Amino acid sequence: MTNALVLDGKATALQIRKEIEQDTTAWKQGGGPTPTLAAVLVGDDPASQVYVRNKERACVSVGLASQLFRKPHATTTEELLDLLNTLNCDAEIHGILVQLPLPAHIDTQAVLDAVHPLKDVDAFAPENVGLLVQGRPRFLPCTPHGVLQILARYQLPVAGKHVVVVGRSDIVGKPLANMLLQKDVGLGPDFANATVTICHSRTANMAEIVRSADVVVAAVGQPELITTEMVSPGAIVIDVGINRVDSRLVGDVDYPGLSAIARAITPVPGGIGPLTIAMLLSNTLKACRLQNDAVKALATRD
Ligand code: NDP
């Protein structure tokens, strides 16, 4: 029996995409250029190909443009850096997405660092991470932003709540924890101002810590790591994990068990995944606006 409110990421993402489509139409009608995302895909990893295709289709569906830059597996770090330099200088490209993981012989950090901060729609650049940590974000990182959006759209405030984030990656856990503890990242003070604990693979007494949470976010990559015994009845459970088990997609939490005791829960698939893509679109539009403003500011200075 399901007691928990199921937080529908697919429907929420569709709503957000509609809003982005309206904003994009208004932007273009006002004379703005078509916001364009460059997706860089290296090698033939099937999952990466699907992710990039979905992102490209999503762009087009809301009136953005996308260009795919496909490179063979043998591409060197230097060749990728050259490509990024070209894309950074191309005034018709507003956002750059490097699909991860890159092949092992490539210096991923060097490649990510080479994306211009104003085109950094994934919000990985040190400058953008620094701005977020200081509470004045330029771009919100896509997956953590998706987590906050679904909480906001379902009116589940986190201010003053104990939020336990399991996972400390630079893509999900760390930036999400940072956003949660800010005063306001643009969604209003109710969707920030949390008391945040981060757990990772070396955390002692994780079950005890998770049990003390009002909101649990699992971003680990291990099926059913978070069990019903670890979660307090009435807690909100956000499952970021995506794991393939016997050709089925599952998250990091015991979904059937937790659906019976949680106040609200996100499913996998159909939870945070669709929101991640929606927030990438939002960042691409924002990147285009920021670059347009920067060019105008330069023109008035001359
Ligand atoms: P990473 O592998 O980069 O990080 C995993 C984190 O989990 C690490 O911090 C690791 O700790 C921690 N961890 C591993 N084992 C345990 C454990 N037993 N107990 C507690 N913590 C543990 O993964 P990502 O953050 O990139 O992704 C996490 C999951 O989210 C994956 O399933 C990924 O596919 C999914 N994902 C989903 C997205 C979406 O759109 N829905 C987007 C991005 C990711 P330590 O640091 O100590 O190693």
Boltz pocket constraint, residues with backbone or C-beta under 6 A from the ligand:
constraints:
  - pocket:
      binder: B
      contacts: [[A, 143], [A, 166], [A, 167], [A, 168], [A, 169], [A, 170], [A, 171], [A, 172], [A, 173], [A, 199], [A, 200], [A, 201], [A, 202], [A, 203], [A, 206], [A, 218], [A, 219], [A, 220], [A, 221], [A, 222], [A, 225], [A, 239], [A, 240], [A, 241], [A, 242], [A, 243], [A, 272], [A, 273], [A, 274], [A, 276]]
      max_distance: 6.0
